[in-house]
Amino acid sequence: MSAITTARRLAPGLALATGIAVVATVIGRFLPVVGAPVSGVVLGAAIGLVRRPSDAVKPGITTASKFVLQLAVVLLGAQLSLLEVARVGVESLPVMLGTLVICLVAAWLVGRALGVVGNLRTLIGVGTGICGASAIAAVTPVIGALSVEVAYAVSTIFLFNVAAVIVFPVVGHALGMSQHAFGLFAGTAVNDTSSVVAAASTYGTQAANFAVVVKLVRTLMIIPIVLGLAWIVGRREQAAAAVAASEAGAEPTPAVRWTPRRVFRLVPWFLIGFVVAAAVNSTGVLPGPVHPAISAVAAFLITVALSAIGLSTDVAGFRRAGFRPLVLGLVLWVVVSLSSLGLMAVTGSF
């Protein structure tokens, strides 16, 4: 298939998702607490509910929800400086890693207790523990999550982001936290960047500046999580193949040897791009004025992708999922908030 033919086939769906993203971006400007990505999911789902996407737009919608999402993750790396990551990372790493580990363990335990299915449990866990929609975007293609699972996870994360914007500054003042301490708290316990900025800006300019850097460093946690999930998915597929071979009476597949080369092949291309973009940005090749533009493009591409996901979402799936994923999101939000405060107290970061 020629490039022109492919472009014609993808154009209608990409144009539809982009149009929704433009409207969602405008809404996000007027309602920054809601943000463009969540607006895109909601608008896309509403349009899809009124009229299901036709066959003409489905190829473009699929491309937007996958490739465009992966491209956005690559651009997120261009916002990071490895030197700044090292400096802030040394200070915030105990709190950052601690809250992430506690969140993922809680997601597994509480999610299983509530009966929340595996992929949705994973998405809500990494979204709460790392960086909201960006982490969900990175993990989705690795675990093969369904559109309805992505939409539910993003919506759940959004709900508790709004709660954090309202509650966290009150908590900070009640505890007498300094600007620096509140920046660390917001950067490690709030999910999406827009919500981090909203919560920390309410507290003060210094808190906002430090919170954003902590939040960007926290984004790097995507790398080990995606690698770990890719390895788990590979092991599950291998086990499933062995069971199928056994039932068919065929010779079992030899056990896979996890050599460095095989592990490297598990790394998604967009994750490599993420690291390369961060490394390029660290060299100073990208001038300062370019950074806001790259950040805006990355945010818009995520909105395009989530708009496409909204379009292809089975809204009835929300009703089937019930309230349990929402309860899981609430529990994880409380766990991450309390563990962040606890670890800050233990490490003397107040």
Disulfide bonds with the S-S distance in Angstrom:
none
